[in-house]
Amino acid sequence: MSLDVQCEMTGSILVYRIRGVTTPEAMLALADRIHADATAHGVQGALLDCAGMTGALPIAALHKVGEYFGRRLHGVRLAAINTPPSWKANHFSEDVVGSKGGELRHFASRESARRWLAH
């Protein structure tokens, strides 16, 4: 099953509204989509609104997906908001993405995410 992903450009930031069930395959496809969009628009920041996402990945799958995000999106800062309560490993995912050269942070609000992306 794939995710329903809507993207809009807001200033110099790509804003994604993501809905659907979290699976490893869907998350890898999301990384590819963000990479393609960032390359096409020449941007280095993306805000991921995860309010419509459900499900959580097992830790091994989260590690694999995080490594892929880090390698694939090296140079694109990712700010995630509205992550599902079942995502207990947000700091783990930030660390794994960072270990492969990426940059991911989770935020409680859109405003704080935008401020971080702007710097």
C-alpha positions in Angstrom: 0.0 0.0 0.0 1.3 3.4 -0.8 0.9 6.7 1.0 -1.2 9.6 -0.2 1.3 12.4 -0.5 0.3 16.0 -1.4 3.1 18.5 -1.8 3.1 22.3 -2.1 5.9 24.8 -2.3 5.6 27.5 0.5 8.4 30.0 0.1 11.6 28.0 -0.1 10.2 25.0 1.7 8.4 21.9 0.3 5.4 21.1 2.5 4.1 17.5 2.5 0.7 16.3 3.8 1.0 12.6 4.2 -1.8 10.1 4.7 -1.9 6.4 5.0 -0.4 3.4 6.7 3.3 3.4 7.4 5.2 0.5 5.7 8.9 0.2 4.9 8.1 0.3 1.2 5.9 3.3 1.4 8.5 5.2 3.5 11.3 4.4 1.0 9.1 5.7 -1.8 8.4 8.8 0.2 12.2 9.4 0.5 12.5 9.0 -3.3 9.6 11.5 -3.9 11.1 14.1 -1.5 14.5 13.7 -3.3 13.0 14.2 -6.7 10.9 17.2 -5.6 13.8 18.9 -3.8 16.1 18.4 -6.8 13.5 19.7 -9.3 12.8 22.8 -7.2 16.3 23.4 -5.9 15.2 23.5 -2.3 17.0 22.2 0.8 14.1 22.0 3.3 11.0 19.9 3.6 8.2 20.0 6.2 6.5 16.6 6.7 3.0 16.9 8.2 2.3 13.3 9.3 -1.1 13.9 10.9 -2.8 11.5 8.4 -0.3 8.7 9.0 -1.0 5.6 11.0 1.1 2.6 12.1 4.7 2.3 13.4 7.6 0.4 12.0 9.4 -2.3 13.9 12.8 -1.1 15.1 14.8 -3.0 12.5 12.6 -1.6 9.7 12.9 1.9 11.2 16.6 1.6 11.2 16.7 0.5 7.5 14.3 3.3 6.5 16.2 5.9 8.5 19.5 4.9 6.9 17.9 5.2 3.4 16.5 8.7 4.3 19.9 9.8 5.5 21.7 8.6 2.3 19.0 9.6 -0.2 18.2 13.0 1.3 21.7 14.2 2.3 21.6 18.0 2.0 17.8 18.2 2.5 16.7 19.2 6.0 13.5 17.4 7.1 11.2 18.7 9.8 8.4 16.4 10.9 5.2 17.5 12.7 2.1 15.7 13.9 3.8 12.3 14.1 1.5 9.5 15.3 1.5 8.8 19.1 2.6 5.2 18.2 5.9 6.6 16.9 7.9 6.2 20.1 11.3 6.2 18.5 11.4 9.8 17.1 14.9 10.5 18.6 16.1 7.1 17.3 15.0 8.0 13.8 16.7 11.4 14.0 19.9 9.7 15.1 19.8 7.0 12.4 19.1 9.6 9.6 21.9 11.8 11.0 24.4 8.8 11.0 24.1 8.6 7.2 24.5 12.4 6.6 20.8 13.4 6.7 19.1 15.9 8.9 15.7 15.1 10.5 14.0 16.7 13.5 10.5 16.2 15.0 8.6 19.3 16.2 5.4 19.9 18.2 4.3 22.8 15.9 4.5 23.9 12.3 5.9 27.3 13.5 8.8 25.7 15.3 9.5 23.4 12.4 9.5 26.4 10.0 11.9 28.4 12.2 14.3 25.5 12.3 14.1 25.0 8.5 14.8 28.7 8.0 18.1 28.6 9.7 
